[in-house]
Amino acid sequence: MRKGSTLIELLVVIAIVL
């Protein structure tokens, strides 16, 4: 499991939602 990528993906999803 990639822990660093998960954080980046979460930020990307949040940015898209906003």
Secondary structure as GFF3:
##gff-version 3
##sequence-region A 1 18
A	DSSP	alpha_helix	3	17	.	.	.	ID=ss1
###
